[in-house]
Amino acid sequence: MSFSMVLQLGLRGQPLSGPDIGGFGGNATPKLFGRWMGIGSMFPFCRGHSEMDTIDHEPWSFGEECEEVCRLALIRRYRLLPHIYTLFYMAHTTGTPVASPTFFADPKDSNLRK
Protein backbone atom coordinates (compact mmCIF):
# COMPACT_ATOMS: atom_id res chain seq x y z
CA MET A 1 0.00 0.00 0.00
CA SER A 2 2.90 2.36 0.68
CA PHE A 3 4.11 2.34 -2.93
CA SER A 4 0.73 3.05 -4.44
CA MET A 5 -0.02 5.74 -1.84
CA VAL A 6 3.23 7.64 -2.47
CA LEU A 7 2.94 7.37 -6.26
CA GLN A 8 -0.72 8.40 -6.36
CA LEU A 9 -0.22 11.34 -4.02
CA GLY A 10 2.72 12.49 -6.14
CA LEU A 11 0.65 12.32 -9.32
CA ARG A 12 -2.05 14.37 -7.61
CA GLY A 13 0.33 17.15 -6.62
CA GLN A 14 1.42 16.10 -3.11
CA PRO A 15 5.16 15.44 -3.44
CA LEU A 16 5.94 15.17 0.30
CA SER A 17 4.43 11.82 1.22
CA GLY A 18 5.44 8.58 2.87
CA PRO A 19 4.06 6.04 5.33
CA ASP A 20 4.83 5.78 9.01
CA ILE A 21 7.71 3.32 8.94
CA GLY A 22 6.73 0.27 10.93
CA GLY A 23 3.06 1.16 10.64
CA PHE A 24 1.16 3.60 12.82
CA GLY A 25 -1.24 1.10 14.38
CA GLY A 26 -0.05 -2.07 16.05
CA ASN A 27 3.41 -3.46 16.60
CA ALA A 28 6.01 -4.25 13.96
CA THR A 29 8.36 -7.21 14.21
CA PRO A 30 12.11 -6.60 13.91
CA LYS A 31 12.17 -8.18 10.43
CA LEU A 32 9.21 -6.13 9.20
CA PHE A 33 10.61 -2.91 10.64
CA GLY A 34 14.03 -3.47 9.05
CA ARG A 35 12.54 -4.22 5.63
CA TRP A 36 10.16 -1.29 5.90
CA MET A 37 13.04 1.04 6.80
CA GLY A 38 15.00 -0.28 3.83
CA ILE A 39 12.33 0.84 1.37
CA GLY A 40 10.80 3.62 3.47
CA SER A 41 14.09 5.49 3.54
CA MET A 42 13.71 5.98 -0.22
CA PHE A 43 10.26 7.58 -0.02
CA PRO A 44 10.06 11.38 -0.15
CA PHE A 45 8.91 11.60 3.49
CA CYS A 46 10.70 9.21 5.83
CA ARG A 47 9.81 8.86 9.50
CA GLY A 48 9.12 6.27 12.14
CA HIS A 49 5.94 7.06 14.03
CA SER A 50 3.32 5.05 15.91
CA GLU A 51 0.25 5.37 18.06
CA MET A 52 0.28 5.36 21.85
CA ASP A 53 0.30 2.01 23.66
CA THR A 54 2.48 0.31 21.03
CA ILE A 55 6.10 -0.74 21.36
CA ASP A 56 8.75 1.83 20.50
CA HIS A 57 9.31 2.13 16.75
CA GLU A 58 12.95 3.20 16.84
CA PRO A 59 15.62 1.07 15.15
CA TRP A 60 17.43 0.34 18.43
CA SER A 61 14.20 -1.00 19.92
CA PHE A 62 14.37 -4.08 17.70
CA GLY A 63 17.89 -5.30 18.45
CA GLU A 64 21.35 -4.88 16.98
CA GLU A 65 20.69 -6.59 13.64
CA CYS A 66 17.68 -4.41 12.88
CA GLU A 67 19.56 -1.33 14.05
CA GLU A 68 22.37 -2.07 11.58
CA VAL A 69 19.90 -2.61 8.71
CA CYS A 70 18.25 0.73 9.55
CA ARG A 71 21.62 2.47 9.85
CA LEU A 72 22.62 1.34 6.36
CA ALA A 73 19.25 2.44 4.93
CA LEU A 74 19.55 5.90 6.49
CA ILE A 75 23.17 6.28 5.36
CA ARG A 76 21.96 5.53 1.83
CA ARG A 77 19.27 8.20 2.19
CA TYR A 78 21.77 10.78 3.44
CA ARG A 79 24.05 9.98 0.51
CA LEU A 80 21.15 10.64 -1.87
CA LEU A 81 19.95 13.86 -0.21
CA PRO A 82 21.36 16.17 -2.93
CA HIS A 83 19.38 14.17 -5.50
CA ILE A 84 16.26 14.14 -3.30
CA TYR A 85 16.52 17.93 -2.81
CA THR A 86 16.80 18.34 -6.59
CA LEU A 87 13.66 16.23 -7.06
CA PHE A 88 11.82 18.43 -4.56
CA TYR A 89 12.99 21.55 -6.39
CA MET A 90 11.72 20.07 -9.66
CA ALA A 91 8.40 19.24 -7.97
CA HIS A 92 8.16 22.84 -6.79
CA THR A 93 9.03 24.43 -10.13
CA THR A 94 7.55 22.01 -12.67
CA GLY A 95 5.04 19.92 -10.73
CA THR A 96 6.71 16.59 -11.42
CA PRO A 97 6.34 14.05 -8.58
CA VAL A 98 9.34 13.27 -6.38
CA ALA A 99 8.52 9.55 -6.53
CA SER A 100 7.73 8.93 -10.18
CA PRO A 101 5.93 5.92 -11.60
CA THR A 102 7.63 3.95 -14.34
CA PHE A 103 5.55 5.48 -17.11
CA PHE A 104 7.43 8.76 -16.50
CA ALA A 105 10.60 7.05 -17.73
CA ASP A 106 11.98 7.36 -21.23
CA PRO A 107 10.83 4.25 -23.14
CA LYS A 108 14.02 4.42 -25.23
CA ASP A 109 16.15 3.95 -22.12
CA SER A 110 17.77 0.51 -22.44
CA ASN A 111 18.04 0.20 -18.62
CA LEU A 112 14.28 -0.28 -18.43
CA ARG A 113 14.46 -3.54 -20.35
CA LYS A 114 16.78 -5.27 -17.87
A tleap script that builds the chain and sets N, CA, C and O, in Angstrom:
source leaprc.protein.ff14SB
mol = sequence {
  NMET SER PHE SER MET VAL LEU GLN LEU GLY
  LEU ARG GLY GLN PRO LEU SER GLY PRO ASP
  ILE GLY GLY PHE GLY GLY ASN ALA THR PRO
  LYS LEU PHE GLY ARG TRP MET GLY ILE GLY
  SER MET PHE PRO PHE CYS ARG GLY HIE SER
  GLU MET ASP THR ILE ASP HIE GLU PRO TRP
  SER PHE GLY GLU GLU CYS GLU GLU VAL CYS
  ARG LEU ALA LEU ILE ARG ARG TYR ARG LEU
  LEU PRO HIE ILE TYR THR LEU PHE TYR MET
  ALA HIE THR THR GLY THR PRO VAL ALA SER
  PRO THR PHE PHE ALA ASP PRO LYS ASP SER
  ASN LEU ARG CLYS
}
set mol.1.N position { 0.813 -1.191 0.000 }
set mol.1.CA position { 0.000 0.000 0.000 }
set mol.1.C position { 0.861 1.260 0.000 }
set mol.1.O position { 0.452 2.292 -0.532 }
set mol.2.N position { 2.050 1.180 0.593 }
set mol.2.CA position { 2.905 2.361 0.678 }
set mol.2.C position { 3.306 2.868 -0.701 }
set mol.2.O position { 3.267 4.069 -0.968 }
set mol.3.N position { 3.695 1.933 -1.580 }
set mol.3.CA position { 4.109 2.335 -2.927 }
set mol.3.C position { 3.001 3.055 -3.657 }
set mol.3.O position { 3.206 4.150 -4.181 }
set mol.4.N position { 1.831 2.453 -3.696 }
set mol.4.CA position { 0.729 3.054 -4.442 }
set mol.4.C position { 0.315 4.383 -3.822 }
set mol.4.O position { -0.032 5.315 -4.548 }
set mol.5.N position { 0.343 4.489 -2.496 }
set mol.5.CA position { -0.018 5.739 -1.844 }
set mol.5.C position { 0.936 6.861 -2.244 }
set mol.5.O position { 0.493 7.944 -2.625 }
set mol.6.N position { 2.234 6.613 -2.160 }
set mol.6.CA position { 3.227 7.636 -2.472 }
set mol.6.C position { 3.144 8.034 -3.947 }
set mol.6.O position { 3.195 9.220 -4.272 }
set mol.7.N position { 3.016 7.056 -4.830 }
set mol.7.CA position { 2.941 7.367 -6.261 }
set mol.7.C position { 1.672 8.136 -6.602 }
set mol.7.O position { 1.722 9.101 -7.364 }
set mol.8.N position { 0.546 7.725 -6.055 }
set mol.8.CA position { -0.716 8.396 -6.362 }
set mol.8.C position { -0.754 9.806 -5.789 }
set mol.8.O position { -1.235 10.726 -6.450 }
set mol.9.N position { -0.260 9.989 -4.579 }
set mol.9.CA position { -0.218 11.337 -4.016 }
set mol.9.C position { 0.692 12.246 -4.840 }
set mol.9.O position { 0.376 13.416 -5.059 }
set mol.10.N position { 1.816 11.706 -5.294 }
set mol.10.CA position { 2.718 12.488 -6.139 }
set mol.10.C position { 2.062 12.912 -7.439 }
set mol.10.O position { 2.207 14.056 -7.868 }
set mol.11.N position { 1.345 11.998 -8.064 }
set mol.11.CA position { 0.654 12.319 -9.316 }
set mol.11.C position { -0.444 13.354 -9.109 }
set mol.11.O position { -0.800 14.079 -10.038 }
set mol.12.N position { -0.973 13.424 -7.915 }
set mol.12.CA position { -2.054 14.367 -7.612 }
set mol.12.C position { -1.545 15.675 -7.015 }
set mol.12.O position { -2.335 16.492 -6.541 }
set mol.13.N position { -0.221 15.876 -7.036 }
set mol.13.CA position { 0.331 17.147 -6.619 }
set mol.13.C position { 0.809 17.234 -5.183 }
set mol.13.O position { 1.083 18.331 -4.697 }
set mol.14.N position { 0.917 16.110 -4.487 }
set mol.14.CA position { 1.417 16.102 -3.108 }
set mol.14.C position { 2.770 15.386 -3.082 }
set mol.14.O position { 2.824 14.179 -2.843 }
set mol.15.N position { 3.862 16.116 -3.325 }
set mol.15.CA position { 5.164 15.443 -3.441 }
set mol.15.C position { 5.740 14.941 -2.123 }
set mol.15.O position { 6.508 13.979 -2.121 }
set mol.16.N position { 5.387 15.573 -0.992 }
set mol.16.CA position { 5.944 15.168 0.299 }
set mol.16.C position { 5.022 14.148 0.948 }
set mol.16.O position { 4.095 14.508 1.674 }
set mol.17.N position { 5.282 12.876 0.681 }
set mol.17.CA position { 4.435 11.823 1.224 }
set mol.17.C position { 5.274 10.588 1.541 }
set mol.17.O position { 6.326 10.356 0.946 }
set mol.18.N position { 4.786 9.821 2.476 }
set mol.18.CA position { 5.437 8.583 2.871 }
set mol.18.C position { 4.703 7.992 4.055 }
set mol.18.O position { 4.070 8.724 4.817 }
set mol.19.N position { 4.775 6.689 4.225 }
set mol.19.CA position { 4.062 6.037 5.327 }
set mol.19.C position { 4.820 6.189 6.638 }
set mol.19.O position { 5.993 6.565 6.650 }
set mol.20.N position { 4.152 5.898 7.722 }
set mol.20.CA position { 4.825 5.784 9.008 }
set mol.20.C position { 5.579 4.462 9.000 }
set mol.20.O position { 4.966 3.394 8.970 }
set mol.21.N position { 6.899 4.530 9.027 }
set mol.21.CA position { 7.710 3.317 8.937 }
set mol.21.C position { 7.439 2.437 10.153 }
set mol.21.O position { 7.532 2.883 11.297 }
set mol.22.N position { 7.111 1.208 9.888 }
set mol.22.CA position { 6.733 0.267 10.934 }
set mol.22.C position { 5.235 0.217 11.155 }
set mol.22.O position { 4.742 -0.617 11.915 }
set mol.23.N position { 4.504 1.112 10.490 }
set mol.23.CA position { 3.056 1.163 10.644 }
set mol.23.C position { 2.669 2.007 11.839 }
set mol.23.O position { 3.344 1.976 12.868 }
set mol.24.N position { 1.603 2.752 11.714 }
set mol.24.CA position { 1.161 3.604 12.817 }
set mol.24.C position { 0.434 2.784 13.878 }
set mol.24.O position { 0.682 2.954 15.072 }
set mol.25.N position { -0.456 1.901 13.450 }
set mol.25.CA position { -1.244 1.098 14.379 }
set mol.25.C position { -0.623 -0.274 14.573 }
set mol.25.O position { -0.198 -0.906 13.605 }
set mol.26.N position { -0.569 -0.727 15.778 }
set mol.26.CA position { -0.053 -2.068 16.045 }
set mol.26.C position { 1.456 -2.089 16.198 }
set mol.26.O position { 2.115 -1.050 16.168 }
set mol.27.N position { 1.982 -3.274 16.360 }
set mol.27.CA position { 3.408 -3.456 16.601 }
set mol.27.C position { 4.074 -4.155 15.427 }
set mol.27.O position { 3.567 -5.147 14.904 }
set mol.28.N position { 5.213 -3.622 15.026 }
set mol.28.CA position { 6.007 -4.246 13.965 }
set mol.28.C position { 6.967 -5.258 14.578 }
set mol.28.O position { 7.377 -5.119 15.730 }
set mol.29.N position { 7.317 -6.267 13.805 }
set mol.29.CA position { 8.361 -7.208 14.213 }
set mol.29.C position { 9.700 -6.622 13.782 }
set mol.29.O position { 9.731 -5.733 12.931 }
set mol.30.N position { 10.807 -7.099 14.348 }
set mol.30.CA position { 12.112 -6.595 13.914 }
set mol.30.C position { 12.350 -6.776 12.413 }
set mol.30.O position { 12.884 -5.877 11.763 }
set mol.31.N position { 11.963 -7.918 11.860 }
set mol.31.CA position { 12.166 -8.181 10.435 }
set mol.31.C position { 11.336 -7.226 9.578 }
set mol.31.O position { 11.837 -6.668 8.601 }
set mol.32.N position { 10.075 -7.041 9.943 }
set mol.32.CA position { 9.207 -6.128 9.199 }
set mol.32.C position { 9.728 -4.703 9.288 }
set mol.32.O position { 9.774 -3.995 8.283 }
set mol.33.N position { 10.120 -4.279 10.477 }
set mol.33.CA position { 10.607 -2.911 10.645 }
set mol.33.C position { 11.864 -2.674 9.810 }
set mol.33.O position { 11.979 -1.643 9.147 }
set mol.34.N position { 12.803 -3.614 9.835 }
set mol.34.CA position { 14.035 -3.474 9.054 }
set mol.34.C position { 13.760 -3.396 7.560 }
set mol.34.O position { 14.343 -2.565 6.863 }
set mol.35.N position { 12.875 -4.255 7.064 }
set mol.35.CA position { 12.542 -4.222 5.634 }
set mol.35.C position { 11.812 -2.937 5.269 }
set mol.35.O position { 12.047 -2.355 4.210 }
set mol.36.N position { 10.930 -2.503 6.153 }
set mol.36.CA position { 10.159 -1.286 5.897 }
set mol.36.C position { 11.096 -0.073 5.883 }
set mol.36.O position { 10.927 0.832 5.066 }
set mol.37.N position { 12.074 -0.054 6.779 }
set mol.37.CA position { 13.039 1.044 6.801 }
set mol.37.C position { 13.880 1.025 5.532 }
set mol.37.O position { 14.225 2.078 4.997 }
set mol.38.N position { 14.209 -0.172 5.049 }
set mol.38.CA position { 14.998 -0.283 3.831 }
set mol.38.C position { 14.331 0.393 2.644 }
set mol.38.O position { 14.997 1.085 1.875 }
set mol.39.N position { 13.041 0.206 2.484 }
set mol.39.CA position { 12.328 0.838 1.373 }
set mol.39.C position { 11.797 2.211 1.768 }
set mol.39.O position { 11.779 3.134 0.954 }
set mol.40.N position { 11.367 2.342 3.019 }
set mol.40.CA position { 10.802 3.616 3.468 }
set mol.40.C position { 11.800 4.755 3.446 }
set mol.40.O position { 11.413 5.916 3.316 }
set mol.41.N position { 13.071 4.441 3.571 }
set mol.41.CA position { 14.094 5.488 3.535 }
set mol.41.C position { 14.230 6.096 2.140 }
set mol.41.O position { 14.855 7.144 1.978 }
set mol.42.N position { 13.656 5.454 1.148 }
set mol.42.CA position { 13.709 5.981 -0.217 }
set mol.42.C position { 12.460 6.783 -0.601 }
set mol.42.O position { 12.426 7.400 -1.666 }
set mol.43.N position { 11.446 6.778 0.249 }
set mol.43.CA position { 10.255 7.578 -0.017 }
set mol.43.C position { 10.552 9.047 0.246 }
set mol.43.O position { 11.465 9.361 1.009 }
set mol.44.N position { 9.798 9.954 -0.372 }
set mol.44.CA position { 10.058 11.378 -0.151 }
set mol.44.C position { 10.010 11.781 1.324 }
set mol.44.O position { 10.864 12.542 1.778 }
set mol.45.N position { 9.040 11.290 2.069 }
set mol.45.CA position { 8.909 11.600 3.489 }
set mol.45.C position { 9.235 10.331 4.258 }
set mol.45.O position { 8.598 9.298 4.052 }
set mol.46.N position { 10.206 10.398 5.125 }
set mol.46.CA position { 10.702 9.214 5.830 }
set mol.46.C position { 10.673 9.465 7.329 }
set mol.46.O position { 11.414 10.309 7.833 }
set mol.47.N position { 9.826 8.741 8.041 }
set mol.47.CA position { 9.810 8.861 9.498 }
set mol.47.C position { 9.249 7.598 10.120 }
set mol.47.O position { 8.428 6.901 9.522 }
set mol.48.N position { 9.703 7.317 11.321 }
set mol.48.CA position { 9.116 6.268 12.135 }
set mol.48.C position { 8.154 6.927 13.112 }
set mol.48.O position { 8.518 7.892 13.785 }
set mol.49.N position { 6.953 6.425 13.193 }
set mol.49.CA position { 5.937 7.058 14.029 }
set mol.49.C position { 4.892 6.008 14.353 }
set mol.49.O position { 4.579 5.171 13.507 }
set mol.50.N position { 4.347 6.036 15.559 }
set mol.50.CA position { 3.323 5.048 15.912 }
set mol.50.C position { 2.376 5.619 16.949 }
set mol.50.O position { 2.650 6.639 17.581 }
set mol.51.N position { 1.253 4.934 17.104 }
set mol.51.CA position { 0.251 5.375 18.064 }
set mol.51.C position { 0.694 5.052 19.489 }
set mol.51.O position { 1.639 4.294 19.711 }
set mol.52.N position { -0.008 5.642 20.435 }
set mol.52.CA position { 0.284 5.362 21.849 }
set mol.52.C position { -0.068 3.901 22.155 }
set mol.52.O position { -0.868 3.279 21.456 }
set mol.53.N position { 0.537 3.380 23.197 }
set mol.53.CA position { 0.298 2.011 23.659 }
set mol.53.C position { 0.799 0.952 22.680 }
set mol.53.O position { 0.295 -0.171 22.672 }
set mol.54.N position { 1.784 1.301 21.856 }
set mol.54.CA position { 2.476 0.312 21.030 }
set mol.54.C position { 3.943 0.305 21.470 }
set mol.54.O position { 4.389 1.198 22.189 }
set mol.55.N position { 4.675 -0.700 21.034 }
set mol.55.CA position { 6.100 -0.735 21.364 }
set mol.55.C position { 6.800 0.415 20.648 }
set mol.55.O position { 6.281 0.964 19.677 }
set mol.56.N position { 7.977 0.768 21.136 }
set mol.56.CA position { 8.745 1.835 20.500 }
set mol.56.C position { 9.091 1.437 19.067 }
set mol.56.O position { 9.469 0.294 18.811 }
set mol.57.N position { 8.963 2.369 18.148 }
set mol.57.CA position { 9.313 2.131 16.751 }
set mol.57.C position { 10.576 2.899 16.386 }
set mol.57.O position { 10.592 3.667 15.424 }
set mol.58.N position { 11.624 2.684 17.158 }
set mol.58.CA position { 12.945 3.203 16.841 }
set mol.58.C position { 13.827 2.011 16.477 }
set mol.58.O position { 13.628 0.916 17.004 }
set mol.59.N position { 14.789 2.206 15.590 }
set mol.59.CA position { 15.623 1.072 15.154 }
set mol.59.C position { 16.279 0.315 16.306 }
set mol.59.O position { 16.352 -0.914 16.267 }
set mol.60.N position { 16.753 1.013 17.320 }
set mol.60.CA position { 17.434 0.341 18.431 }
set mol.60.C position { 16.485 -0.458 19.316 }
set mol.60.O position { 16.925 -1.238 20.161 }
set mol.61.N position { 15.191 -0.264 19.124 }
set mol.61.CA position { 14.202 -1.001 19.917 }
set mol.61.C position { 14.048 -2.448 19.462 }
set mol.61.O position { 13.461 -3.265 20.171 }
set mol.62.N position { 14.571 -2.765 18.287 }
set mol.62.CA position { 14.367 -4.083 17.697 }
set mol.62.C position { 15.620 -4.954 17.700 }
set mol.62.O position { 15.622 -6.033 17.107 }
set mol.63.N position { 16.676 -4.501 18.354 }
set mol.63.CA position { 17.893 -5.300 18.445 }
set mol.63.C position { 18.984 -4.812 17.506 }
set mol.63.O position { 18.753 -3.977 16.632 }
set mol.64.N position { 20.173 -5.351 17.709 }
set mol.64.CA position { 21.351 -4.878 16.978 }
set mol.64.C position { 21.274 -5.130 15.473 }
set mol.64.O position { 21.683 -4.279 14.683 }
set mol.65.N position { 20.757 -6.279 15.075 }
set mol.65.CA position { 20.689 -6.586 13.645 }
set mol.65.C position { 19.774 -5.603 12.916 }
set mol.65.O position { 20.128 -5.082 11.858 }
set mol.66.N position { 18.616 -5.357 13.479 }
set mol.66.CA position { 17.678 -4.409 12.880 }
set mol.66.C position { 18.259 -2.994 12.894 }
set mol.66.O position { 18.081 -2.233 11.943 }
set mol.67.N position { 18.937 -2.657 13.953 }
set mol.67.CA position { 19.559 -1.334 14.048 }
set mol.67.C position { 20.584 -1.136 12.936 }
set mol.67.O position { 20.663 -0.058 12.347 }
set mol.68.N position { 21.365 -2.171 12.647 }
set mol.68.CA position { 22.366 -2.074 11.583 }
set mol.68.C position { 21.705 -1.947 10.208 }
set mol.68.O position { 22.161 -1.163 9.375 }
set mol.69.N position { 20.641 -2.706 9.965 }
set mol.69.CA position { 19.895 -2.605 8.706 }
set mol.69.C position { 19.367 -1.182 8.534 }
set mol.69.O position { 19.473 -0.601 7.454 }
set mol.70.N position { 18.804 -0.631 9.595 }
set mol.70.CA position { 18.250 0.726 9.549 }
set mol.70.C position { 19.360 1.757 9.352 }
set mol.70.O position { 19.182 2.727 8.615 }
set mol.71.N position { 20.491 1.552 10.000 }
set mol.71.CA position { 21.625 2.471 9.849 }
set mol.71.C position { 22.071 2.528 8.389 }
set mol.71.O position { 22.298 3.608 7.844 }
set mol.72.N position { 22.195 1.374 7.769 }
set mol.72.CA position { 22.617 1.342 6.364 }
set mol.72.C position { 21.586 2.017 5.457 }
set mol.72.O position { 21.957 2.719 4.516 }
set mol.73.N position { 20.306 1.812 5.730 }
set mol.73.CA position { 19.253 2.439 4.931 }
set mol.73.C position { 19.302 3.958 5.071 }
set mol.73.O position { 19.149 4.675 4.082 }
set mol.74.N position { 19.513 4.450 6.280 }
set mol.74.CA position { 19.549 5.899 6.490 }
set mol.74.C position { 20.828 6.522 5.937 }
set mol.74.O position { 20.808 7.660 5.468 }
set mol.75.N position { 21.934 5.791 5.988 }
set mol.75.CA position { 23.170 6.281 5.363 }
set mol.75.C position { 22.959 6.430 3.858 }
set mol.75.O position { 23.402 7.401 3.246 }
set mol.76.N position { 22.274 5.450 3.277 }
set mol.76.CA position { 21.964 5.531 1.831 }
set mol.76.C position { 21.109 6.757 1.543 }
set mol.76.O position { 21.348 7.457 0.560 }
set mol.77.N position { 20.118 7.026 2.384 }
set mol.77.CA position { 19.268 8.199 2.187 }
set mol.77.C position { 20.094 9.484 2.282 }
set mol.77.O position { 19.956 10.373 1.442 }
set mol.78.N position { 20.944 9.584 3.294 }
set mol.78.CA position { 21.774 10.778 3.438 }
set mol.78.C position { 22.685 10.979 2.234 }
set mol.78.O position { 22.909 12.113 1.808 }
set mol.79.N position { 23.207 9.900 1.687 }
set mol.79.CA position { 24.053 9.985 0.509 }
set mol.79.C position { 23.277 10.526 -0.695 }
set mol.79.O position { 23.840 11.206 -1.554 }
set mol.80.N position { 21.987 10.218 -0.744 }
set mol.80.CA position { 21.145 10.641 -1.870 }
set mol.80.C position { 20.438 11.977 -1.637 }
set mol.80.O position { 19.683 12.425 -2.500 }
set mol.81.N position { 20.665 12.617 -0.496 }
set mol.81.CA position { 19.955 13.865 -0.205 }
set mol.81.C position { 20.113 14.945 -1.280 }
set mol.81.O position { 19.123 15.604 -1.597 }
set mol.82.N position { 21.298 15.164 -1.859 }
set mol.82.CA position { 21.365 16.168 -2.932 }
set mol.82.C position { 20.405 15.851 -4.089 }
set mol.82.O position { 19.773 16.752 -4.641 }
set mol.83.N position { 20.305 14.581 -4.445 }
set mol.83.CA position { 19.382 14.169 -5.503 }
set mol.83.C position { 17.925 14.360 -5.060 }
set mol.83.O position { 17.096 14.834 -5.837 }
set mol.84.N position { 17.619 13.994 -3.820 }
set mol.84.CA position { 16.261 14.143 -3.295 }
set mol.84.C position { 15.873 15.615 -3.259 }
set mol.84.O position { 14.750 15.968 -3.618 }
set mol.85.N position { 16.800 16.484 -2.826 }
set mol.85.CA position { 16.518 17.925 -2.815 }
set mol.85.C position { 16.261 18.434 -4.229 }
set mol.85.O position { 15.381 19.269 -4.438 }
set mol.86.N position { 17.014 17.943 -5.188 }
set mol.86.CA position { 16.800 18.339 -6.590 }
set mol.86.C position { 15.415 17.909 -7.055 }
set mol.86.O position { 14.725 18.669 -7.735 }
set mol.87.N position { 15.003 16.690 -6.692 }
set mol.87.CA position { 13.663 16.228 -7.060 }
set mol.87.C position { 12.584 17.102 -6.436 }
set mol.87.O position { 11.572 17.383 -7.079 }
set mol.88.N position { 12.783 17.539 -5.192 }
set mol.88.CA position { 11.816 18.431 -4.562 }
set mol.88.C position { 11.794 19.799 -5.239 }
set mol.88.O position { 10.732 20.406 -5.375 }
set mol.89.N position { 12.952 20.283 -5.662 }
set mol.89.CA position { 12.987 21.553 -6.386 }
set mol.89.C position { 12.230 21.421 -7.708 }
set mol.89.O position { 11.471 22.312 -8.090 }
set mol.90.N position { 12.442 20.308 -8.396 }
set mol.90.CA position { 11.722 20.072 -9.657 }
set mol.90.C position { 10.223 19.964 -9.412 }
set mol.90.O position { 9.430 20.450 -10.217 }
set mol.91.N position { 9.825 19.334 -8.311 }
set mol.91.CA position { 8.400 19.237 -7.973 }
set mol.91.C position { 7.824 20.629 -7.727 }
set mol.91.O position { 6.693 20.919 -8.117 }
set mol.92.N position { 8.603 21.478 -7.083 }
set mol.92.CA position { 8.158 22.840 -6.786 }
set mol.92.C position { 8.036 23.685 -8.055 }
set mol.92.O position { 7.077 24.441 -8.211 }
set mol.93.N position { 9.004 23.555 -8.955 }
set mol.93.CA position { 9.027 24.432 -10.128 }
set mol.93.C position { 8.250 23.893 -11.322 }
set mol.93.O position { 7.697 24.671 -12.101 }
set mol.94.N position { 8.200 22.566 -11.477 }
set mol.94.CA position { 7.554 22.010 -12.669 }
set mol.94.C position { 6.342 21.146 -12.359 }
set mol.94.O position { 5.556 20.836 -13.255 }
set mol.95.N position { 6.182 20.754 -11.095 }
set mol.95.CA position { 5.038 19.919 -10.726 }
set mol.95.C position { 5.248 18.432 -10.906 }
set mol.95.O position { 4.315 17.653 -10.713 }
set mol.96.N position { 6.453 18.017 -11.271 }
set mol.96.CA position { 6.709 16.585 -11.418 }
set mol.96.C position { 6.774 15.928 -10.036 }
set mol.96.O position { 7.263 16.548 -9.092 }
set mol.97.N position { 6.300 14.706 -9.898 }
set mol.97.CA position { 6.344 14.054 -8.585 }
set mol.97.C position { 7.770 13.686 -8.183 }
set mol.97.O position { 8.614 13.415 -9.037 }
set mol.98.N position { 8.028 13.679 -6.890 }
set mol.98.CA position { 9.337 13.270 -6.377 }
set mol.98.C position { 9.517 11.776 -6.604 }
set mol.98.O position { 10.559 11.345 -7.096 }
set mol.99.N position { 8.521 10.989 -6.253 }
set mol.99.CA position { 8.520 9.553 -6.529 }
set mol.99.C position { 7.707 9.356 -7.808 }
set mol.99.O position { 6.486 9.511 -7.811 }
set mol.100.N position { 8.390 9.018 -8.871 }
set mol.100.CA position { 7.733 8.928 -10.177 }
set mol.100.C position { 7.426 7.495 -10.561 }
set mol.100.O position { 8.262 6.610 -10.377 }
set mol.101.N position { 6.239 7.255 -11.091 }
set mol.101.CA position { 5.926 5.918 -11.598 }
set mol.101.C position { 6.735 5.618 -12.858 }
set mol.101.O position { 7.279 6.526 -13.486 }
set mol.102.N position { 6.806 4.370 -13.211 }
set mol.102.CA position { 7.631 3.952 -14.343 }
set mol.102.C position { 7.225 4.603 -15.654 }
set mol.102.O position { 8.075 4.826 -16.516 }
set mol.103.N position { 5.950 4.911 -15.823 }
set mol.103.CA position { 5.551 5.481 -17.113 }
set mol.103.C position { 6.087 6.896 -17.315 }
set mol.103.O position { 5.899 7.466 -18.389 }
set mol.104.N position { 6.749 7.479 -16.314 }
set mol.104.CA position { 7.425 8.759 -16.495 }
set mol.104.C position { 8.790 8.561 -17.152 }
set mol.104.O position { 9.396 9.527 -17.615 }
set mol.105.N position { 9.271 7.343 -17.197 }
set mol.105.CA position { 10.601 7.054 -17.727 }
set mol.105.C position { 10.603 7.145 -19.250 }
set mol.105.O position { 9.563 7.062 -19.904 }
set mol.106.N position { 11.794 7.315 -19.784 }
set mol.106.CA position { 11.983 7.365 -21.233 }
set mol.106.C position { 11.922 5.936 -21.776 }
set mol.106.O position { 12.770 5.118 -21.420 }
set mol.107.N position { 10.939 5.611 -22.629 }
set mol.107.CA position { 10.830 4.247 -23.139 }
set mol.107.C position { 12.021 3.811 -23.985 }
set mol.107.O position { 12.202 2.618 -24.233 }
set mol.108.N position { 12.833 4.765 -24.430 }
set mol.108.CA position { 14.023 4.424 -25.226 }
set mol.108.C position { 15.204 4.073 -24.345 }
set mol.108.O position { 16.239 3.638 -24.850 }
set mol.109.N position { 15.075 4.252 -23.049 }
set mol.109.CA position { 16.150 3.953 -22.116 }
set mol.109.C position { 16.343 2.438 -22.024 }
set mol.109.O position { 15.435 1.718 -21.607 }
set mol.110.N position { 17.508 1.966 -22.408 }
set mol.110.CA position { 17.768 0.513 -22.440 }
set mol.110.C position { 17.795 -0.083 -21.023 }
set mol.110.O position { 17.602 -1.290 -20.871 }
set mol.111.N position { 18.025 0.713 -20.010 }
set mol.111.CA position { 18.044 0.196 -18.623 }
set mol.111.C position { 16.683 -0.299 -18.169 }
set mol.111.O position { 16.604 -1.089 -17.228 }
set mol.112.N position { 15.608 0.144 -18.810 }
set mol.112.CA position { 14.277 -0.284 -18.433 }
set mol.112.C position { 13.978 -1.713 -18.872 }
set mol.112.O position { 13.069 -2.348 -18.337 }
set mol.113.N position { 14.716 -2.211 -19.816 }
set mol.113.CA position { 14.463 -3.539 -20.354 }
set mol.113.C position { 15.221 -4.628 -19.593 }
set mol.113.O position { 15.096 -5.804 -19.937 }
set mol.114.N position { 15.983 -4.281 -18.596 }
set mol.114.CA position { 16.775 -5.270 -17.869 }
set mol.114.C position { 15.958 -5.980 -16.831 }
set mol.114.O position { 16.474 -6.848 -16.127 }
savepdb mol mol.pdb
quit
